Amino acid sequence: MSSYYYFGATLPGLRYDSAPPMPHAEFLERASRYLSARDLDTLGSARLYVPEDGAAPAAASGSVLLGRYYRWERALRNELARLRAQRLQKPVERYLRPGDPEWDGLRVAQAAFQADDPLQGEQLVEKERWSFIEQLAVNRQFDLEFLCAYSLLIQSLERRARFRADSGEAGYRTVYRSVLDTADYRDESGASK
């Protein structure tokens, strides 16, 4: 595996409670100056979310870290789908993606599902995602795995920067209002509205 000492040394440190030091697109653009084409393809496949079909991108096969991360993410998403379908008493098969269960992903999904509000659940998922990626990157310095972890962490910081309770609540109220406006329901007297 190639080492990218110079590029890795130029990257600012990342902290969970800070703003992203650069946009993810800028990170990839900077990486394009130093990485081989194959490694750049692998790095470009480092995405927070598993694609809709549930399969990791083909270019991710060059990274053990991404393979483990995608198993975790798929397990998280599958368990969230199961829990939501169970709550709504709906079939879940359509939303499940093939993959082996991963205990950490299942645990995080269950904890997020039990959160008091959706924002709290999303914050919990991001904190756990961050911890999992950091665990995967232990003892990785200046190689492709380190850069893949860095890429995922920048994306996590960008995602967290978009969390805002006020806009989330406004969006919720808009959706809720539209549901009430289109619903056929009866008031307490039994009259249709």
Backbone as a chain_set.jsonl record, in Angstrom:
{"seq": "MSSYYYFGATLPGLRYDSAPPMPHAEFLERASRYLSARDLDTLGSARLYVPEDGAAPAAASGSVLLGRYYRWERALRNELARLRAQRLQKPVERYLRPGDPEWDGLRVAQAAFQADDPLQGEQLVEKERWSFIEQLAVNRQFDLEFLCAYSLLIQSLERRARFRADSGEAGYRTVYRSVLDTADYRDESGASK", "coords": {"N": [[0.846, -1.18, 0.0], [0.511, 2.181, -0.805], [2.252, 4.996, 0.57], [1.518, 8.194, 1.809], [3.051, 10.404, 2.912], [3.793, 13.163, 2.733], [1.428, 14.47, 1.823], [-0.446, 13.648, 3.807], [0.71, 14.832, 6.063], [0.211, 17.491, 5.592], [-2.422, 17.879, 6.132], [-4.969, 19.33, 8.128], [-5.688, 18.698, 11.612], [-8.524, 16.836, 12.832], [-11.428, 17.318, 14.759], [-14.177, 16.153, 16.634], [-15.95, 18.04, 17.673], [-15.663, 20.332, 16.153], [-15.668, 22.659, 13.361], [-15.693, 21.699, 9.87], [-12.434, 21.66, 8.444], [-12.064, 22.175, 5.808], [-13.953, 22.039, 2.775], [-15.299, 18.883, 1.681], [-15.048, 18.401, -1.056], [-12.861, 20.024, -1.704], [-10.864, 18.709, -0.272], [-10.726, 16.288, -1.733], [-9.884, 17.324, -4.18], [-7.368, 18.327, -3.523], [-6.165, 15.915, -2.818], [-6.021, 14.711, -5.287], [-3.711, 15.637, -6.418], [-1.663, 14.189, -5.327], [-2.176, 11.432, -5.064], [-2.162, 8.147, -6.565], [-3.933, 7.139, -9.543], [-5.541, 4.89, -9.108], [-5.648, 4.747, -6.271], [-6.864, 7.188, -5.82], [-9.392, 6.72, -6.926], [-10.31, 4.828, -5.081], [-10.315, 6.399, -2.756], [-12.224, 8.294, -3.532], [-14.459, 6.715, -3.389], [-15.126, 6.633, -0.782], [-17.687, 7.202, 1.067], [-20.214, 8.516, 3.23], [-22.637, 7.185, 3.178], [-24.131, 4.078, 2.253], [-24.615, 3.034, -1.07], [-27.861, 3.056, -2.777], [-28.479, 0.428, -3.67], [-27.292, -1.108, -1.783], [-24.805, -2.217, -2.049], [-21.313, -1.914, -1.645], [-19.295, 0.578, -3.253], [-17.449, -0.458, -6.155], [-14.795, 0.429, -6.297], [-14.161, 0.677, -3.643], [-13.251, -1.734, -2.801], [-10.539, -1.785, -2.624], [-9.864, -1.072, -0.081], [-9.634, -2.071, 3.188], [-10.587, -0.787, 5.434], [-12.773, 0.734, 4.413], [-14.431, -1.366, 3.614], [-15.124, -2.552, 6.094], [-16.349, -0.316, 7.254], [-18.554, 0.128, 5.536], [-20.007, -2.231, 6.002], [-20.774, -1.749, 8.65], [-22.325, 0.599, 8.348], [-24.352, -0.341, 6.643], [-25.539, -2.268, 8.314], [-26.475, -0.578, 10.339], [-28.369, 1.016, 8.91], [-30.125, -0.996, 7.989], [-31.113, -1.997, 10.425], [-32.373, 0.301, 11.456], [-34.384, 0.545, 9.535], [-35.807, -1.833, 10.04], [-36.722, -1.359, 12.684], [-38.298, 0.959, 12.334], [-40.228, 0.035, 10.523], [-41.413, -1.921, 12.077], [-42.547, -0.335, 14.111], [-44.418, 1.096, 12.58], [-45.909, -0.951, 11.67], [-45.487, -2.154, 9.136], [-44.395, -3.903, 6.166], [-40.935, -4.776, 5.887], [-39.097, -5.754, 4.08], [-38.608, -4.624, 1.542], [-36.954, -2.464, 2.072], [-34.623, -3.41, 3.161], [-31.159, -4.14, 2.814], [-28.827, -6.376, 1.332], [-26.52, -8.055, 3.449], [-24.217, -8.783, 6.105], [-25.008, -8.853, 9.595], [-23.778, -6.398, 11.871], [-22.645, -5.933, 15.003], [-22.073, -3.439, 16.339], [-23.263, -1.548, 14.612], [-25.965, -2.317, 14.779], [-26.464, -1.849, 17.498], [-26.134, 0.953, 17.673], [-28.211, 1.847, 16.013], [-30.456, 0.987, 17.449], [-30.197, 2.517, 19.79], [-30.37, 5.117, 18.721], [-32.943, 5.065, 17.71], [-34.432, 5.055, 19.999], [-34.124, 7.575, 20.972], [-35.115, 10.783, 22.313], [-35.922, 12.765, 20.497], [-35.85, 13.363, 16.899], [-33.531, 14.869, 16.132], [-31.776, 14.457, 18.253], [-31.404, 11.72, 17.957], [-30.099, 11.635, 15.445], [-27.773, 13.047, 16.086], [-26.646, 11.295, 17.911], [-26.138, 9.103, 16.226], [-24.197, 10.263, 14.527], [-22.108, 10.802, 16.348], [-21.443, 8.212, 17.196], [-20.773, 7.092, 14.733], [-18.497, 8.617, 14.124], [-16.78, 7.747, 16.204], [-16.543, 5.034, 15.528], [-15.272, 5.16, 13.007], [-12.873, 6.368, 13.78], [-11.848, 4.295, 15.384], [-11.412, 2.362, 13.419], [-9.323, 3.556, 12.09], [-7.14, 3.498, 13.761], [-3.698, 3.387, 14.376], [-3.087, 3.895, 11.756], [-1.318, 5.769, 9.639], [-0.783, 8.179, 7.297], [-1.269, 6.547, 5.095], [-3.351, 5.024, 2.539], [-5.631, 4.075, 3.867], [-5.746, 5.732, 6.123], [-6.302, 8.146, 4.803], [-8.807, 7.554, 3.704], [-10.331, 7.275, 6.03], [-10.07, 9.898, 6.983], [-11.419, 11.269, 4.975], [-14.058, 10.302, 5.354], [-14.51, 11.319, 7.91], [-14.405, 14.105, 7.496], [-16.706, 14.373, 5.929], [-18.593, 13.659, 7.812], [-18.329, 15.783, 9.623], [-19.213, 17.866, 7.977], [-21.852, 17.069, 7.607], [-22.839, 17.23, 10.24], [-22.593, 19.962, 10.617], [-24.752, 20.883, 9.243], [-26.893, 20.335, 10.846], [-29.515, 21.801, 12.428], [-31.57, 22.805, 14.886], [-33.712, 24.653, 14.766], [-34.361, 24.955, 12.0], [-34.944, 22.321, 11.447], [-37.183, 21.832, 13.058], [-38.945, 23.647, 11.89], [-39.217, 22.524, 9.349], [-40.382, 20.089, 10.074], [-42.839, 21.002, 11.132], [-43.999, 22.103, 8.819], [-44.326, 19.817, 7.182], [-45.997, 18.331, 8.864], [-48.232, 20.038, 9.005], [-49.066, 19.923, 6.315], [-49.814, 17.26, 6.148], [-51.978, 17.19, 7.925], [-53.679, 18.967, 6.581], [-54.348, 17.553, 4.292], [-55.5, 15.273, 5.227], [-58.32, 13.185, 5.885], [-60.225, 13.512, 8.495], [-61.993, 13.142, 11.606], [-63.557, 15.345, 13.876], [-63.956, 15.713, 17.472], [-66.702, 15.588, 17.747], [-67.497, 13.855, 15.87], [-67.991, 14.709, 13.33], [-66.98, 15.006, 9.942], [-64.045, 16.571, 8.768]], "CA": [[0.0, 0.0, 0.0], [1.283, 3.42, -0.935], [2.266, 5.936, 1.688], [1.383, 9.578, 1.373], [3.531, 11.152, 4.072], [3.744, 14.608, 2.551], [0.034, 14.903, 1.781], [-1.031, 13.44, 5.132], [1.266, 15.805, 7.013], [-0.324, 18.826, 5.317], [-3.846, 17.929, 6.487], [-5.239, 19.783, 9.5], [-6.314, 17.722, 12.493], [-9.989, 16.873, 12.898], [-12.042, 17.084, 16.066], [-15.62, 15.953, 16.509], [-16.713, 19.231, 18.063], [-15.218, 21.515, 15.407], [-16.174, 22.809, 11.99], [-14.779, 21.079, 8.906], [-11.368, 22.594, 8.087], [-12.187, 22.435, 4.373], [-15.028, 21.225, 2.192], [-14.879, 17.566, 1.215], [-14.627, 18.532, -2.456], [-11.498, 20.569, -1.708], [-9.986, 17.626, 0.169], [-10.528, 15.383, -2.873], [-9.101, 18.038, -5.186], [-5.983, 18.324, -3.032], [-5.676, 14.534, -2.891], [-5.769, 14.361, -6.691], [-2.341, 16.041, -6.758], [-0.674, 13.316, -4.7], [-2.518, 10.01, -5.094], [-2.222, 7.442, -7.841], [-5.309, 7.101, -10.06], [-6.263, 3.797, -8.431], [-5.909, 5.159, -4.89], [-7.831, 8.285, -5.874], [-10.704, 6.078, -7.12], [-10.694, 4.248, -3.788], [-10.635, 7.52, -1.863], [-13.486, 8.864, -4.001], [-15.573, 5.831, -3.031], [-15.359, 6.771, 0.66], [-18.91, 7.994, 1.263], [-20.886, 8.196, 4.491], [-23.812, 6.331, 2.99], [-24.067, 2.96, 1.322], [-25.514, 3.315, -2.198], [-29.233, 2.527, -2.681], [-28.559, -1.02, -3.865], [-26.713, -1.751, -0.612], [-23.46, -2.713, -2.342], [-20.242, -0.926, -1.564], [-18.746, 0.87, -4.576], [-16.39, -1.386, -6.56], [-13.483, 1.0, -5.977], [-13.923, 0.538, -2.2], [-12.643, -3.04, -2.527], [-9.125, -1.562, -2.356], [-9.688, -0.587, 1.288], [-10.217, -2.881, 4.265], [-11.316, 0.154, 6.283], [-14.072, 1.034, 3.798], [-15.244, -2.577, 3.685], [-15.682, -2.643, 7.455], [-17.251, 0.805, 7.473], [-19.804, -0.091, 4.801], [-20.769, -3.258, 6.731], [-21.352, -1.072, 9.812], [-23.367, 1.517, 7.869], [-25.472, -1.153, 6.141], [-26.214, -2.834, 9.49], [-27.186, 0.541, 10.967], [-29.537, 1.368, 8.083], [-31.068, -2.116, 7.999], [-31.776, -2.057, 11.729], [-33.307, 1.431, 11.52], [-35.539, 0.186, 8.692], [-36.591, -2.844, 10.779], [-37.382, -0.727, 13.829], [-39.347, 1.861, 11.842], [-41.297, -0.79, 9.947], [-42.093, -2.548, 13.201], [-43.366, 0.697, 14.751], [-45.512, 1.445, 11.676], [-46.555, -2.206, 11.297], [-45.352, -2.26, 7.682], [-43.355, -4.861, 5.761], [-39.627, -4.134, 5.83], [-38.224, -6.413, 3.11], [-38.276, -3.715, 0.447], [-35.969, -1.479, 2.514], [-33.409, -4.063, 3.642], [-30.087, -4.361, 1.851], [-28.089, -7.588, 1.712], [-25.298, -7.837, 4.22], [-24.139, -9.423, 7.407], [-25.199, -7.923, 10.713], [-22.591, -5.921, 12.583], [-23.195, -5.607, 16.315], [-21.999, -2.008, 16.644], [-24.28, -0.855, 13.818], [-27.274, -2.63, 15.361], [-26.553, -1.159, 18.794], [-26.306, 2.388, 17.431], [-29.557, 2.045, 15.465], [-31.427, 0.84, 18.537], [-30.076, 3.686, 20.675], [-30.885, 6.292, 18.005], [-34.388, 4.904, 17.583], [-35.029, 5.34, 21.309], [-33.852, 8.969, 21.348], [-36.307, 11.587, 22.592], [-36.363, 13.474, 19.294], [-35.035, 12.977, 15.741], [-32.23, 15.519, 16.143], [-30.957, 13.734, 19.223], [-31.069, 10.444, 17.334], [-29.097, 11.878, 14.406], [-26.528, 13.413, 16.749], [-26.09, 10.065, 18.462], [-25.589, 8.337, 15.098], [-22.957, 10.898, 14.072], [-21.058, 10.607, 17.357], [-21.04, 6.808, 17.122], [-20.102, 6.922, 13.436], [-17.177, 9.207, 14.302], [-15.994, 6.836, 17.051], [-16.266, 3.809, 14.771], [-14.262, 5.478, 11.986], [-11.604, 6.556, 14.485], [-11.357, 2.963, 15.764], [-10.903, 1.716, 12.214], [-8.107, 4.243, 11.639], [-6.07, 3.411, 14.754], [-2.394, 2.945, 13.852], [-2.979, 4.188, 10.319], [-0.802, 7.101, 9.407], [-0.252, 8.574, 6.0], [-1.526, 5.6, 4.017], [-4.673, 5.198, 1.926], [-6.662, 3.848, 4.883], [-5.803, 6.978, 6.876], [-6.97, 9.147, 3.976], [-10.226, 7.175, 3.609], [-10.94, 7.655, 7.31], [-10.107, 11.355, 6.999], [-12.503, 11.649, 4.063], [-15.333, 10.02, 6.035], [-14.658, 12.234, 9.047], [-14.767, 15.43, 6.971], [-18.112, 14.309, 5.533], [-19.371, 13.657, 9.049], [-18.332, 17.164, 10.124], [-20.093, 18.651, 7.104], [-23.233, 16.683, 7.911], [-23.181, 17.809, 11.546], [-22.706, 21.419, 10.476], [-26.079, 21.176, 8.686], [-27.921, 20.108, 11.863], [-29.975, 23.002, 13.109], [-32.863, 22.481, 15.48], [-34.772, 25.562, 14.335], [-34.811, 24.623, 10.642], [-35.535, 20.981, 11.52], [-38.533, 21.964, 13.592], [-39.755, 24.333, 10.877], [-39.515, 21.514, 8.329], [-41.335, 19.152, 10.667], [-44.155, 21.665, 11.213], [-44.515, 22.221, 7.452], [-44.793, 18.484, 6.775], [-47.13, 17.981, 9.72], [-49.361, 20.844, 8.561], [-49.554, 19.409, 5.033], [-50.5, 15.99, 6.424], [-53.278, 17.521, 8.501], [-54.501, 19.612, 5.564], [-54.81, 16.583, 3.297], [-56.109, 14.115, 5.885], [-59.756, 13.165, 6.156], [-60.352, 13.091, 9.878], [-63.212, 13.579, 12.288], [-63.294, 16.015, 15.15], [-64.511, 14.999, 18.605], [-68.149, 15.436, 17.615], [-67.758, 12.827, 14.87], [-68.185, 15.317, 12.021], [-65.797, 15.014, 9.081], [-63.428, 17.881, 8.504]], "C": [[0.884, 1.232, 0.0], [1.197, 4.257, 0.337], [2.247, 7.354, 1.129], [1.768, 10.501, 2.525], [3.379, 12.659, 3.889], [2.303, 15.107, 2.58], [-0.612, 14.773, 3.159], [-0.564, 14.464, 6.144], [0.718, 17.211, 6.781], [-1.781, 18.977, 5.752], [-4.033, 18.416, 7.918], [-5.899, 18.666, 10.314], [-7.823, 17.907, 12.525], [-10.441, 16.568, 14.319], [-13.547, 17.021, 15.883], [-16.407, 17.236, 16.764], [-16.276, 20.493, 17.321], [-15.865, 21.553, 14.025], [-15.21, 22.097, 11.036], [-13.701, 22.083, 8.496], [-11.367, 22.97, 6.609], [-13.371, 21.629, 3.868], [-14.464, 19.895, 1.681], [-14.386, 17.631, -0.224], [-13.205, 19.083, -2.555], [-10.493, 19.511, -1.269], [-9.696, 16.679, -0.994], [-9.671, 16.04, -3.957], [-7.63, 18.07, -4.774], [-5.382, 16.93, -3.142], [-5.305, 14.155, -4.32], [-4.348, 14.739, -7.132], [-1.298, 15.035, -6.288], [-0.937, 11.824, -4.887], [-2.449, 9.431, -6.503], [-3.692, 7.391, -8.272], [-6.133, 6.041, -9.338], [-6.62, 4.188, -6.994], [-6.911, 6.308, -4.839], [-9.246, 7.75, -6.098], [-11.211, 5.489, -5.806], [-11.107, 5.353, -2.824], [-11.964, 8.161, -2.254], [-14.689, 8.01, -3.656], [-15.882, 5.871, -1.536], [-16.513, 7.734, 0.873], [-19.578, 7.568, 2.564], [-21.999, 7.181, 4.321], [-23.536, 5.218, 1.997], [-25.014, 3.298, 0.169], [-26.858, 2.59, -2.054], [-29.316, 1.013, -2.809], [-27.933, -1.797, -2.712], [-25.302, -2.269, -0.826], [-22.448, -1.582, -2.217], [-19.736, -0.647, -2.972], [-17.583, -0.066, -4.896], [-15.007, -0.869, -6.172], [-13.153, 0.861, -4.49], [-13.26, -0.79, -1.863], [-11.145, -2.911, -2.266], [-8.841, -1.128, -0.933], [-10.401, -1.491, 2.287], [-11.069, -1.994, 5.163], [-12.693, 0.448, 5.703], [-14.986, -0.186, 3.814], [-15.902, -2.731, 5.044], [-16.672, -1.526, 7.717], [-18.589, 0.572, 6.766], [-20.637, -1.204, 5.438], [-21.483, -2.629, 7.931], [-22.535, -0.202, 9.376], [-24.588, 0.747, 7.372], [-26.256, -1.764, 7.302], [-27.027, -1.767, 10.21], [-28.473, 0.849, 10.208], [-30.57, 0.249, 8.069], [-31.822, -2.192, 9.322], [-32.742, -0.889, 11.914], [-34.56, 1.137, 10.693], [-36.426, -0.824, 9.408], [-37.391, -2.195, 11.914], [-38.523, 0.192, 13.383], [-40.521, 1.076, 11.273], [-42.1, -1.463, 11.057], [-43.024, -1.548, 13.893], [-44.6, 1.024, 13.901], [-46.326, 0.235, 11.222], [-46.622, -2.356, 9.778], [-44.321, -3.332, 7.358], [-42.023, -4.146, 5.527], [-38.763, -4.64, 4.676], [-37.755, -5.476, 1.996], [-37.135, -2.759, 0.804], [-34.661, -2.096, 3.004], [-32.421, -4.266, 2.501], [-29.307, -5.595, 2.284], [-26.81, -7.246, 2.466], [-25.373, -8.531, 5.561], [-24.379, -8.401, 8.504], [-23.857, -7.566, 11.355], [-23.096, -5.364, 13.905], [-23.177, -4.114, 16.599], [-23.045, -1.209, 15.872], [-25.676, -1.079, 14.37], [-27.49, -1.866, 16.662], [-26.825, 0.332, 18.609], [-27.714, 2.675, 16.915], [-30.6, 1.96, 16.579], [-31.382, 2.031, 19.484], [-30.653, 4.932, 20.003], [-32.398, 6.24, 17.903], [-35.107, 5.257, 18.886], [-34.803, 6.776, 21.768], [-35.161, 9.738, 21.501], [-36.831, 12.338, 21.379], [-35.424, 13.11, 18.137], [-33.645, 13.622, 15.717], [-31.279, 14.805, 17.094], [-30.505, 12.394, 18.644], [-29.981, 10.609, 16.279], [-27.754, 12.26, 15.018], [-25.847, 12.19, 17.35], [-25.452, 9.226, 17.356], [-24.26, 8.943, 14.656], [-21.813, 10.705, 15.063], [-20.537, 9.174, 17.31], [-20.314, 6.502, 15.812], [-18.66, 7.428, 13.549], [-16.275, 8.26, 15.094], [-15.61, 5.57, 16.288], [-15.181, 4.052, 13.723], [-12.897, 5.675, 12.651], [-11.007, 5.223, 14.918], [-10.756, 2.244, 14.56], [-9.558, 2.296, 11.787], [-6.952, 4.183, 12.641], [-4.827, 2.796, 14.098], [-2.27, 3.075, 12.343], [-2.471, 5.612, 10.194], [-0.262, 7.213, 7.996], [-0.394, 7.521, 4.901], [-2.95, 5.817, 3.492], [-5.79, 5.01, 2.948], [-6.843, 5.098, 5.751], [-6.581, 8.035, 6.092], [-8.459, 8.826, 3.798], [-10.959, 7.549, 4.894], [-11.083, 9.172, 7.392], [-11.256, 11.864, 6.13], [-13.867, 11.441, 4.726], [-15.566, 11.007, 7.18], [-15.001, 13.655, 8.591], [-16.243, 15.442, 6.571], [-19.023, 14.319, 6.758], [-19.444, 15.066, 9.637], [-19.249, 18.047, 9.28], [-21.559, 18.337, 7.407], [-23.678, 17.298, 9.231], [-23.365, 19.31, 11.464], [-24.078, 21.811, 9.924], [-27.207, 20.947, 9.695], [-28.272, 21.431, 12.523], [-31.384, 22.716, 13.601], [-33.978, 23.371, 14.942], [-35.267, 25.223, 12.93], [-35.426, 23.229, 10.605], [-36.961, 21.034, 12.031], [-39.449, 22.649, 12.586], [-40.146, 23.352, 9.774], [-40.547, 20.514, 8.823], [-42.734, 19.764, 10.694], [-44.787, 21.81, 9.825], [-45.084, 20.882, 6.984], [-46.031, 18.097, 7.568], [-48.39, 18.737, 9.295], [-49.933, 20.3, 7.247], [-50.263, 18.075, 5.21], [-51.888, 16.27, 6.983], [-54.214, 18.131, 7.461], [-55.069, 18.617, 4.558], [-55.522, 15.385, 3.916], [-57.618, 14.289, 6.031], [-59.901, 12.641, 7.582], [-61.623, 13.68, 10.48], [-62.825, 14.281, 13.58], [-63.999, 15.235, 16.257], [-66.007, 14.78, 18.512], [-68.508, 14.337, 16.624], [-67.968, 13.377, 13.475], [-66.877, 15.302, 11.239], [-65.315, 16.433, 8.88], [-62.829, 17.858, 7.125]], "O": [[1.878, 1.304, 0.721], [0.207, 4.222, 1.068], [2.879, 7.657, 0.117], [0.951, 11.264, 3.042], [2.894, 13.351, 4.784], [1.994, 16.066, 3.288], [-1.262, 15.709, 3.623], [-1.341, 14.916, 6.986], [0.758, 18.041, 7.689], [-2.317, 20.085, 5.742], [-3.332, 17.964, 8.824], [-6.581, 17.803, 9.763], [-8.333, 19.0, 12.276], [-9.907, 15.682, 14.985], [-14.117, 17.75, 15.071], [-17.429, 17.474, 16.12], [-16.495, 21.603, 17.806], [-16.516, 20.602, 13.593], [-14.038, 21.913, 11.365], [-14.016, 23.242, 8.227], [-10.748, 23.957, 6.209], [-13.748, 20.632, 4.484], [-13.298, 19.807, 1.298], [-13.402, 16.976, -0.57], [-12.431, 18.645, -3.406], [-9.398, 19.422, -1.825], [-8.543, 16.307, -1.217], [-8.834, 15.383, -4.576], [-6.748, 17.86, -5.607], [-4.219, 16.781, -3.517], [-4.382, 13.369, -4.539], [-3.847, 14.205, -8.121], [-0.174, 15.025, -6.791], [0.004, 11.032, -4.869], [-2.651, 10.132, -7.494], [-4.588, 7.579, -7.449], [-7.293, 6.276, -8.999], [-7.752, 3.987, -6.553], [-7.716, 6.389, -3.911], [-10.2, 8.273, -5.522], [-12.384, 5.63, -5.461], [-12.134, 5.248, -2.155], [-12.748, 8.533, -1.381], [-15.815, 8.505, -3.628], [-16.81, 5.203, -1.08], [-16.324, 8.951, 0.859], [-19.516, 6.401, 2.951], [-22.272, 6.4, 5.232], [-22.802, 5.398, 1.025], [-26.112, 3.801, 0.41], [-26.971, 1.626, -1.297], [-30.128, 0.377, -2.137], [-28.035, -3.023, -2.67], [-24.663, -2.719, 0.125], [-22.7, -0.449, -2.627], [-19.744, -1.547, -3.811], [-16.816, -0.427, -4.004], [-14.145, -1.646, -5.763], [-11.982, 0.921, -4.115], [-12.755, -0.96, -0.753], [-10.536, -3.841, -1.736], [-7.692, -0.842, -0.598], [-11.62, -1.653, 2.235], [-12.145, -2.399, 5.603], [-13.685, 0.414, 6.432], [-16.194, -0.048, 4.008], [-17.098, -3.008, 5.134], [-17.716, -1.749, 8.329], [-19.645, 0.802, 7.355], [-21.865, -1.128, 5.417], [-22.645, -2.932, 8.199], [-23.612, -0.263, 9.969], [-25.724, 1.135, 7.646], [-27.487, -1.781, 7.284], [-28.148, -2.03, 10.644], [-29.546, 0.931, 10.807], [-31.77, 0.519, 8.131], [-33.031, -2.424, 9.339], [-33.824, -1.071, 12.474], [-35.672, 1.452, 11.117], [-37.65, -0.698, 9.394], [-38.583, -2.454, 12.075], [-39.592, 0.196, 13.994], [-41.678, 1.418, 11.516], [-43.324, -1.56, 10.976], [-44.162, -1.883, 14.221], [-45.694, 1.208, 14.434], [-47.305, 0.372, 10.487], [-47.677, -2.647, 9.214], [-43.463, -3.636, 8.187], [-42.003, -3.025, 5.018], [-37.775, -3.992, 4.332], [-36.603, -5.553, 1.567], [-36.424, -2.293, -0.086], [-33.691, -1.375, 3.238], [-32.812, -4.531, 1.364], [-29.143, -5.834, 3.481], [-26.119, -6.277, 2.153], [-26.452, -8.824, 6.075], [-24.007, -7.235, 8.375], [-22.926, -8.371, 11.361], [-23.891, -4.424, 13.921], [-24.181, -3.571, 17.06], [-23.65, -0.289, 16.423], [-26.482, -0.151, 14.427], [-28.562, -1.308, 16.898], [-27.656, 0.906, 19.313], [-28.342, 3.646, 17.339], [-31.521, 2.775, 16.637], [-32.427, 2.503, 19.933], [-31.35, 5.715, 20.647], [-33.062, 7.272, 18.002], [-36.253, 5.705, 18.868], [-35.249, 7.152, 22.852], [-36.177, 9.39, 20.9], [-38.038, 12.531, 21.239], [-34.325, 12.607, 18.368], [-32.678, 12.973, 15.318], [-30.113, 14.58, 16.768], [-29.357, 11.989, 18.824], [-29.045, 9.812, 16.223], [-26.707, 11.841, 14.523], [-24.623, 12.065, 17.304], [-24.353, 8.7, 17.529], [-23.295, 8.212, 14.433], [-20.675, 10.47, 14.658], [-19.328, 8.947, 17.376], [-19.349, 5.738, 15.796], [-17.721, 6.754, 13.123], [-15.138, 8.004, 14.697], [-14.479, 5.094, 16.395], [-14.272, 3.235, 13.571], [-11.883, 5.201, 12.14], [-9.794, 5.033, 14.834], [-9.716, 1.595, 14.672], [-8.744, 1.596, 11.186], [-5.893, 4.76, 12.392], [-4.915, 1.813, 13.362], [-1.425, 2.423, 11.729], [-3.146, 6.554, 10.61], [0.597, 6.441, 7.569], [0.292, 7.598, 3.882], [-3.66, 6.705, 3.964], [-6.795, 5.719, 2.895], [-7.971, 5.474, 6.072], [-7.421, 8.737, 6.655], [-9.283, 9.739, 3.747], [-12.071, 8.075, 4.852], [-12.12, 9.671, 7.829], [-11.975, 12.785, 6.517], [-14.73, 12.316, 4.659], [-16.687, 11.471, 7.389], [-15.802, 14.333, 9.234], [-16.951, 16.412, 6.843], [-20.097, 14.92, 6.736], [-20.503, 15.493, 10.097], [-19.978, 18.882, 9.817], [-22.398, 19.236, 7.456], [-24.783, 17.831, 9.324], [-24.205, 19.872, 12.166], [-24.519, 22.944, 10.113], [-28.352, 21.319, 9.436], [-27.415, 22.093, 13.106], [-32.28, 22.42, 12.811], [-35.081, 22.887, 14.688], [-36.475, 25.206, 12.694], [-36.335, 22.979, 9.814], [-37.844, 20.361, 11.5], [-40.611, 22.266, 12.448], [-41.289, 23.356, 9.318], [-41.465, 20.136, 8.095], [-43.705, 19.109, 10.318], [-46.0, 21.652, 9.685], [-46.194, 20.825, 6.453], [-47.002, 17.593, 7.005], [-49.476, 18.162, 9.229], [-51.151, 20.226, 7.086], [-51.22, 17.788, 4.491], [-52.866, 15.654, 6.559], [-55.412, 17.844, 7.46], [-56.162, 18.825, 4.032], [-56.091, 14.566, 3.194], [-58.117, 15.39, 6.266], [-59.716, 11.45, 7.832], [-62.234, 14.594, 9.926], [-61.899, 13.873, 14.281], [-64.587, 14.188, 15.986], [-66.532, 13.865, 19.146], [-69.666, 13.928, 16.533], [-68.11, 12.608, 12.525], [-65.806, 15.551, 11.791], [-66.107, 17.374, 8.831], [-62.255, 18.854, 6.685]]}, "num_chains": 1, "name": "protein.A"}
